[in-house]
């Protein structure tokens, strides 16, 4: 297991001590690794806590400011955020009085406190281990119980898949289920126990098999999968694309595969976008300037709630389907320019500033632009090559609006994309405006990396129909310019184009698709 630990300390000598002791704690946990993010100031720590996902916070309680009271107030604010996000917290400080330490335990339920002057290194290592091992056990318990808590609606979907496969198999339904069990690598005693129980009714037998598998939980013959996961995995090569997406989504959401490498193989094979929660994103500004009016603190807090990797099976299925519309925009020397998405059979939408340089000496030649679809992380950690396409030579940029207006460019792609497999147009809402506090999901290539997904359930902060702009907090980075912003129904409602760092985190901005549509609808109607 790989743990994510946030270390907040502004004194270099203590940074070295604490980082070293955390690594010592990890070394004594079997098959464990860690990613330690070290920050030395309140603003960066605040942003990391709000936007990241952490297994442990180790923090000082005071920072180098002019007034002692203000120093400790900021430190306690970090501890309060950690408490609200249920992140275990160890406080290490040399400035607190006994009553103040007691208050930390009572008011913020911290895991432990260590005084710098009397720092017990062995006790600190043991405490870190205790917290992380508790986290690992919690994850295991969640995995163990997850397969027994699949909602009936998702079980019904799976029953339908198995029923159709059994009814349309080359043999009779009984033989179909016997063959499936043999391919699942289950204990022979289990298989024999089911041998005489098939009724010949595909629906009844499908539901019986699923309920039986859920009750069994783990598979002793193949510990990479639960029993249900072992049955579903060989079924993937038999079913069509949509049914395969459903099965993979069930395996991911309900943790029916417990082996990380095997799970990554499945994600790559079926082009499941990786969550941006677990990736490093830049907090620096990029794109055009954003005119931002900050709301009150209560509203800010509501935007930065922790988000899961994926919400449910239906959500993940739609994410996979829409990911086939997204491309990374490069030039032939492999420089990454940004992101785009297929909006019509041979038209890709991206930002104006992605394909037009403000510097006349570095203008981009459209003939050098490469659109790379299906760029995901491979099982080796490298990138899948995906499918690449060039722009047409005659009018490659069909329509555009400069950066200071609607900041879009409509690109004409070579006709071969019309015959491409596994590339589809994005679902778009050209007419309706999104609403404040709605969810917003962004498929993107942050910092030019393989495709990632950022999820936020309460993301939209401001909408400006007159200027065609929308502001939100869903995570992005440089390289994300030109990404599609999807609403809760997985329809594109905006074109992402800018980010601005603030003292509380980063705000992002996109162009409303309804505004762009008014300028490009004739081009879309002519396709």
TITI-941027 format. One record per atom (N, C-alpha, C): x, y, z. Coordinates in steps of 0.05 Angstrom, whole numbers, plus 5000, padded with zeros to 4 digits. Example, Ala and Ser with C-alpha at 12.3 -4.5 7.8 and 13.67 -1.06 7.14 Angstrom:
526448865156 524649105156 526449345156 525749555142 527349795143 525850015157 
This chain:
501749765000 500050005000 501850255000 500950454984 502550704983 500950914999 502251025019 500951225036 501751505027 499851695029 500351975023 500352135049 502652265054 503052405080 503752695074 502452875088 502953155086 504553245110 506953355106 508653445128 508953745126 508053885147 508054175148 510054265169 512254375161 514354465180 516054675166 516554905180 518055115168 521055135177 521854955194 524654965203 526154725190 528254785176 529554585159 530654345175 531754395199 532754175215 530553985223 528254095230 525953925237 524753785213 524853915190 523953785166 525453525161 528053545164 529753305160 529153085180 528853165206 528352975227 525652825223 523552985218 520852865216 520652695190 521752795169 521552645144 523052375147 525352375160 526852135164 525451935182 524152035203 522751855221 520151735208 518951895191 516551785177 517451565158 519651605145 520651385127 521551145143 522651185166 523350955183 520850795191 518650935196 516150805203 515150645180 515350755156 514350615132 515950365126 518550375131 520350145125 519549905141 518349945164 517549715181 514749615176 513449715155 510749615147 511149455122 510249205122 510549035099 509249145074 510749135052 509649205025 508549495025 509749665040 508749945041 510750135029 509650355018 511250575008 509850825015 511151055011 509751305018 510651534999 508851724997 509351974983 509052195003 511352315011 511352525031 511452795017 509452965021 509453235010 510253425032 512553555029 513553745049 512854025041 511554175059 510954455054 511854615079 512654865074 513755025096 512155285102 509755305091 508155545096 505255485097 503755665109 500855615113 499355595087 499755785068 498155795044 498355535028 500855435025 501255185010 499954945025 500254945052 499054735068 496054735066 494854975066 491955005064 490954895038 492354965016 491554864990 491754564987 494054464998 494554174996 492354015012 491654115035 489553985051 486853995037 486254215025 483654255012 483354084987 485554064971 485353944945 486553664943 488053584963 489253314962 487853114979 488752864976 487652644991 489952525008 489652525035 491952465052 491252245073 493252085078 492851875099 493751975126 495452185127 496552285152 497552575148 496952745168 498053015169 499853025193 502453105188 504253165210 504953465208 504253615229 504453905226 505454045251 506954255248 507554445269 504954605273 504754735296 502354895301 502855195298 505355275294 505955555291 507855595267 507655835256 509255905232 510656165237 512556225220 514256465224 512756715215 511156825234 509757075229 510457275252 509357515250 510157715269 508857685297 506457565298 505057545324 504657255331 505357185356 505056905365 502156805363 500256985370 497456895369 496556825341 497456985321 496656935294 498056675284 500556635292 501956385284 500256145292 499456125317 498055885327 495255875315 494056095310 491356095298 491355965270 493456015254 493655895228 494155595230 495855515249 496455235253 493955085261 492355195279 489955065288 487855045265 487955245247 486155235224 486754985207 489354925203 490154685188 489054435202 489354425229 488454195244 485454165242 484054385242 481154385239 480254275212 481654355191 481054255164 481553945163 483753865175 484353575175 482153425190 481253535212 479053405227 476553385210 475853595196 473453595179 473653385157 476053335148 476453135126 477352865137 477252835163 477852575177 480652475170 482552665170 485352595165 486752575192 487852345199 489252325225 491552525226 491852655249 493752875252 495552835276 498252875271 500252885292 501353165293 501153295316 502253565319 504953555333 506953685321 509653705332 510254005336 510654085361 511054375365 512654425390 513854665392 515454735416 514454985429 511955075422 511055325433 508455305450 507255075451 504655055465 504855005494 502955115509 502655065538 501054805542 501254685565 499754425571 496754445565 495554665573 492654695568 492054715539 493754845524 493354865495 493554595481 495454435491 495654165480 493154005486 492154025511 489753885518 487353965501 487254225494 485154335478 485254205450 487654155440 487854035413 486653755413 487053605434 485953335436 482853355438 481853545454 478953555459 477553685435 478553905425 477154065404 477553945376 479853825371 480453735344 481053435342 480853295364 481353005365 483852925349 486053065355 488652985342 489452715351 491152575335 492052305342 494152305363 495952515362 498052525383 499452795381 500852865403 502453115404 505253045414 507253165401 510053135408 511253405412 512453445436 513853695442 516753675431 517553885417 520153875403 522453855423 522253985446 524453985465 524853705478 522753545478 522853275490 522053065470 522853115445 521952945423 522852655426 520852465428 521452185431 521252055403 523552005391 523551915363 522251635360 522851455379 521751185377 518751195380 517751355399 514851375402 513551495377 514851685365 513751815341 513551605319 515651445314 515651235294 513351045299 513050955324 510950765331 508150885326 507851135331 505251265327 504551285298 506551355282 506051365252 505251095242 506650885251 506050615243 503250535251 502550595276 499850535287 497650655270 497950915263 495951045247 495750925219 497950885206 497950785179 496950495177 497750325197 496750055197 493750045202 492750235218 489850255223 488450325197 489650505182 488550585156 488450345137 490650195136 490749955119 488649755127 488249715153 486149525162 483349625154 482949875156 480449995148 479849945118 481949985102 481649935073 480949645068 482349455082 481849175078 478949105086 477949215108 475249165117 473249275097 473849505085 472049615065 472049435040 474349325032 474449145009 472848895015 473148785040 471848545048 468848565047 467848805056 464948835058 463748945033 465349065015 464349204992 462649024974 463748784968 462348604950 459748504960 459248524986 456748434997 454748664999 455448904990 453749134991 453149254964 453249094943 452649194916 449649244915 448849484907 445949554906 444549364886 441949324892 440349144875 440249234846 440249494842 440049594814 442549504798 444949494810 447249414796 447349104793 446348964813 446148674811 444248604787 442048754785 440148704763 441548754736 443148954733 444649004708 446348764701 447748664721 449548434717 447948184710 445748144723 443947924716 443147934687 442448174677 441648204649 443948124630 446448204637 448648124620 449047824619 449047704642 449447404643 447147264630 444647364634 442347244621 442547244591 443247474580 443547494551 445747324540 447947304554 450147134545 449346844546 447946754567 447146474569 445046404548 443146594544 440946544525 442046534496 444146674490 445146684463 447746524459 448446364477 450846204475 450445974454 452745874444 452545654424 451545394436 451845374462 450845134476 448345204491 447345034509 445045104525 445845264550 443945394563 444745564586 446245414608 445445154613 446845004634 449844984627 450444914602 453244884594 454745154595 453345374589 454545634590 455545694619 453845644639 454545704666 456745514676 456645254668 458745064676 461445154665 461445234639 463945324626 465045574639 463245764646 464046014659 465445954686 464245774701 465445704727 468145574724 468445404704 471045274699 473245474692 472445684677 474345894669 475046084692 473446084713 473746274735 475946184755 477045944751 479145844769 478245854798 475845734803 474845704831 475545434842 475445394868 475945124879 474044924867 475044684860 473444484847 471144394864 471444394890 469244324908 466944514905 467544774901 465444964897 463944914871 465544864850 464344814824 462544564824 463544354837 462044104839 459344154854 459444324874 457044374890 454844514874 455644654853 453644784836 452844624812 454244404807 453944264782 451144174775 449644074795 446943974789 444744164795 445444424800 443444614808 442444794787 443344764762 442444944740 439644874731 437945074729 435145024721 434745024691 436545154676 436145194648 434845454641 433845594662 432645864658 434946064662 435746204640 438146384642 437946594664 435646714667 435246924686 435546824715 434146604720 434246484747 437046394754 438346264735 441046154740 443146384743 442746594728 444546824730 444346954757 441946994767 441547114793 442546934816 442146674812 443046484832 446146484834 447446494811 450346494810 451546744823 450346974818 451347224829 450947234859 448647154869 448147154898 450046954912 450446724899 452346524910 455146634912 456046774891 458746884890 459047104911 457047274915 457147484935 457447364963 456047144968 456247014994 458946895000 460346804978 462946684981 465146884987 464847124976 466847334979 469447274965 471647194980 474247154967 474446894952 476446874934 476946634918 479646524927 479646294941 482246184951 484146104929 483146044905 484845964883 486146194869 485046424871 486146664858 485546904875 487446974892 487047184912 487047464900 487447474874 487347744861 484447834859 482547654860 479747714856 477947604878 475747744883 473547614898 472347394881 470547244892 469247024876 467747144853 466247354858 464747484836 466647604815 468847724824 470847834806 472047614788 472547374800 473647154785 471847054763 469147074768 467246994748 466947204726 467047454733 466647674714 469147714696 471547664706 473947724691 474047574665 473647304664 473747164638 471347234620 469247344632 466947414616 467547654598 469547814605 470148064590 470648014561 472047784554 472747734526 470347644510 468147574523 465847474509 463747684502 463747904517 461548094514 462348324496 460348484489 460848724473 461948954489 462549174475 463949394488 462349514512 459749564508 458149684529 457949504554 457549244549 457349054571 460049034585 462249044570 464949034582 465449274600 464549514591 464849754607 463249724633 460849604632 459349564656 460749374675 461849154664 463248964681 465749084694 467349224678 469749354689 468949554710 466849704705 465949904725 465149774751 463749554749 462949404774 465449304789 467349204774 469849094786 471349324801 471449554789 472849784801 471349894825 468849964821 467250094842 466949914866 466449664862 465949484885 468349314892 470749394881 473349274889 473248964888 472248874865 472148584860 474848474852 476748644845 479548574840 481148704862 482648544877 484148654900 487148674895 487948604870 490748624862 491148874846 492849044856 493249314844 494149294815 496049124809 497149094782 494948994763 493448794772 491348694755 489148894750 488549054770 486549264767 487549474748 490049544749 491149744730 491049644701 491449384697 491249264671 488449294660 486449244677 483649274668 483049574661 484049754677 483550034672 484750124646 487150024640 488450094615 487049974591 486349724593 485049574571 482449704563 481049814583 478349934577 478350234580 480750354580 481150644578 479550794600 480050704625 478750834648 480551074656 479551314655 481251544663 481951534693 484551594699 485451604727 484551854740 483851834766 482952064781 485252264784 484552524781 486552734786 487052774815 485552654833 485952684862 488752594870 489652374857 492152244865 494452324847 494152554832 496252644815 497152924824 499552994817 500553264824 499653464804 498253674813 497353884795 498554154804 499054324784 500254574789 498254774802 499154934821 497455134832 498155414821 499855424801 500655684789 498555764769 498756024761 496856124741 497556024714 495455984697 495955934669 493456024653 493856074628 491656174611 491156464616 489056574605 488356864608 487856934638 487957194644 487457284671 484457244678 483957184704 481257134713 480457364732 478157494727 477057694745 475357544766 476357534790 475157354810 474157524834 471657484841 470457614865 470157394886 471657424908 471657204928 469157204945 467856974949 465556954967 466356944996 464456905014 465056885042 466256605048 467356585073 468856335080 467056095080 464556125089 462655895090 462255775062 461955945043 461555845015 464055715005 466355835011 468955715003 469255435014 468555395040 468855135052 467154925037 464855005028 463054815015 464154714988 465954874975 467054794950 469254584952 470654584974 473054424976 472654164993 470254054990 469753795003 471353574988 472353375003 473753154990 471953004971 473052924948 471452784929 472552494925 470852304920 471752034915 472852014887 474351794881 475351754854 473051734834 471051574840 468751544823 466251524842 463951614832 461651624849 460051364849 459451254826 457951004825 458450874798 457250644793 457750494768 456850654744 454350774746 453350924723 455151164716 456251294737 458051514733 460551424719 461751204728 464251114716 463851024687 461550894682 460950814654 460951054636 459551264644 459451504628 462151644625 463751634646 466451744644 468151604623 467951334623 469451174603 468451244575 465851254572 464651314545 465551594535 465451794552 466152064544 469152094540 470751934554 473651954551 474551894522 472951754507 473651684479 473551934461 472452154471 472252394454 474552584459 476252534479 478252724488 480952664476 482452864467 485052824455 487153014468 489652944466 491853114474 492853254448 493353504450 494253664426 497253704429 498653604408 501553614407 502453744381 505053794379 506253854353 508353644347 509253624323 510853394314 513353354330 514453554343 516853504359 516153414387 513553324390 512453214415 512153414438 512153674431 511453874451 508453864456 507753864482 504853844489 503754124490 501554164476 500254434475 497854454494 496254244495 493854254511 492054024506 489454064511 487353854508 485253944489 483853764477 481553824460 479553594460 477253634447 475253414446 473653424420 472853194412 471453154387 468553254391 467753454375 465053574378 463253504355 464453394333 463053304309 464753094297 463852944276 465352724265 468252784258 468853024249 471653094243 472453374253 471153464274 471653734285 472453704315 474653834322 475653834350 475654114360 474654154385 474554414397 476754434418 478254654418 480254714438 480455014442 482355104458 482655394462 484255524440 483555774435 485155934416 488055954425 488455994451 491256034460 492855774459 491555544455 493055294453 494355274425 493055374405 494155344377 495055604365 494655824379 495656084369 497456194390 499856264383 501856384402 501556684401 501856814425 501857104426 504357224416 506457054415 509057134405 509257074375 509457284358 509457234329 511857064320 513957054336 516356904329 516056604334 513956524349 513556244356 510756144347 509856244325 507256164315 507255864308 505055734314 504855444309 503755394281 505155224266 504255144239 502154924242 499754974232 497554774235 498354494224 500154494204 500954234192 502554074212 503654194233 505254054253 503553954276 500954034277 499253954300 498453654298 498653514320 497953234322 495853214344 493653074338 491553014358 491852724366 492252684392 492652404402 490352324420 488752134410 486452024425 487351774439 485951714462 486551464477 489251464490 490151694499 492751704513 492451664543 492751414551 492451334579 495051224590 495251204616 497651084628 497550784624 499850664616 499950374611 500650234637 500549964636 501149804660 504049824668 505749924650 508649954657 509150234669 507050404669 507450674678 507950864656 508450754632 508850924608 506150994596 506251144574 503751224562 503051034539 500450974536 499450834513 499651034489 500450934466 500751114443 498151234433 495951084436 493351174426 493251194396 491451354386 491051394358 491651694351 493151744330 493952014324 492752094296 492152354295 490952464270 492152744266 492252824240 493153084233 490853254225 491253514222 489153694212 489153694181 486953774170 486753794141 488554024131 489554004107 491254214097 489754464088 487254424080 485654644071 483854744094 484354974104 482955104126 482854924150 485154864162 485354694186 483854814210 483855074212 482455214234 479955334222 477655204226 475255274213 474055524224 474155564250 472955794263 474555844288 474756094297 476156154322 475256424334 475956454359 475456714373 477956764391 479057004390 481557054405 481357014435 483657004447 483856944476 482257144493 482157394485 480757594502 477757604497 476857424480 473957404475 472957124484 472456944466 471456674474 473656464473 476056534465 478356354468 477856074458 476856044434 476555774423 477655754395 478255514387 479055444359 477655184351 476355184328 474954954318 476754834296 477854594302 479854474284 478554264266 479354264240 478454064221 480453834220 479553594226 481353354227 481153204201 483353064194 483352904169 481052694170 480052624147 477652464145 477952184156 480352084159 480851814170 479651784198 479252004212 478151984239 475251874239 473851914217 471151824215 470851524216 472951384208 472951084208 474350974233 475351144250 476951054273 475150904293 476350694305 475050544326 475450674353 473550644371 473850734399 474251034401 473251194382 473251484384 470451584378 469251724396 466551814393 466352114399 464252244389 463752524395 462852554424 463552774436 462652834464 459752914463 458252844484 455552934487 455653224496 454153394483 454353684489 451553804494 451453994512 449054154517 449654424506 448654484482 449254734469 447454964477 445254904491 443155104495 442855194524 443055004543 442455064571 444855154586 444455344604 446655444621 446855264646 449255204654 449655064680 448755244703 448455124726 447555284750 449755284771 449755494787 451655514809 451255284828 453555194840 453654974859 453054704847 452954684820 452654424807 455354284806 455254024802 457753874799 458953924772 461653894770 463053934745 465353734743 465453584722 467553384718 469153444693 471853434695 473553514673 475353284665 475253194640 477153004628 479353164615 481853104622 484053294614 486753144613 488653294602 491453204602 493153404617 492953404644 494353594661 497353574658 498653804653 501553814650 502453624627 500753584607 501353414585 501453124590 500453044614 500552754622 498352604608 498252334613 496052174603 493452264615 491252174604 488652284611 487952244641 486852444653 485952444681 483152544682 481752474704 479152584709 479052724736 477952964736 477553114761 474553144767 473753074791 470953064799 470453274821 468253414819 467553594840 464453624841 463253564864 460353554865 459053824871 460654024878 459554294884 461454504874 461954494847 464254624836 463754904825 461454954814 461055194798 460555434817 462255634815 462155864833 460656094821 461356164796 460156394783 459556334753 457356444743 456656424715 456056704704 457356774682 456957034670 456057004641 453456974636 452456924609 453157144589 453257394598 453857614580 456657604568 458557524585 461257494575 461957214566 460157024571 460656744563 462556604581 462756674606 464756554624 463456404647 464956214658 464056064681 466556004699 466256034725 468455984744 467755754762 469855594770 469455354784 471955274799 471855054815 474154974831 475154694823 473954564804 474854294796 477754304787 479354104796 482254114793 483154104763 485054274757 486354274730 489254344733 490654364711 493454454711 494154544683 496654644680 497554714653 497454464636 496554494611 496154264594 493154184594 491654284613 488754234614 487154424597 488454634587 487054834570 485854694546 483254744541 481854624519 480254374528 480254314554 478854074563 475854114564 474353904560 471453924562 470553914592 468754094599 467654104626 464853984625 464453754639 461953614637 460153674662 457553694657 455753724679 455153454692 453253444710 452653194725 451452984707 450453064684 449252874665 451352794643 453852864647 455952814628 455452934601 454553184601 454353344577 456353574579 457753634557 459653864558 458154124560 458854294580 457554554584 459554784581 462154714581 464154934580 466854824569 468455014560 471154954550 473155074570 474654904584 476455014604 478755174591 479455404604 481655564591 483555704610 483055714637 484855864654 484755784683 486855844698 487055794726 488456024740 487556094764 488756304780 489156214808 491556244819 492156164847 491156384865 489856304888 489056494908 490056394935 489556544956 490556474982 489256224993 486856154983 485355924994 485655684976 486755714952 486855494933 486755614905 486055464885 485955554858 483155574847 482555784833 479955814819 480555774789 478555644776 478855594747 476655724731 477155754705 475155894689 474955754662 472455744651 471955634625 470055804609 469855744583 468055884565 465455724562 463255854566 460655714564 460355604536 459655344533 459255224507 456955354492 454955434507 452655564494 453455824479 455455964490 456356214477 458056144452 459755944454 461355854431 459555754409 457455614417 455655484397 454355694378 453755924388 452656134371 454356204348 456956164351 458856234330 459656004312 459155754322 460055524306 457855344297 455255414304 453055224298 452755174268 453255374251 453055324223 455055114213 457455124224 459554924217 458654644226 457354624249 456454364259 454154264242 452354444233 450054354218 450854264190 453154364180 453954284153 455454024152 456153914176 457653654176 455853424168 
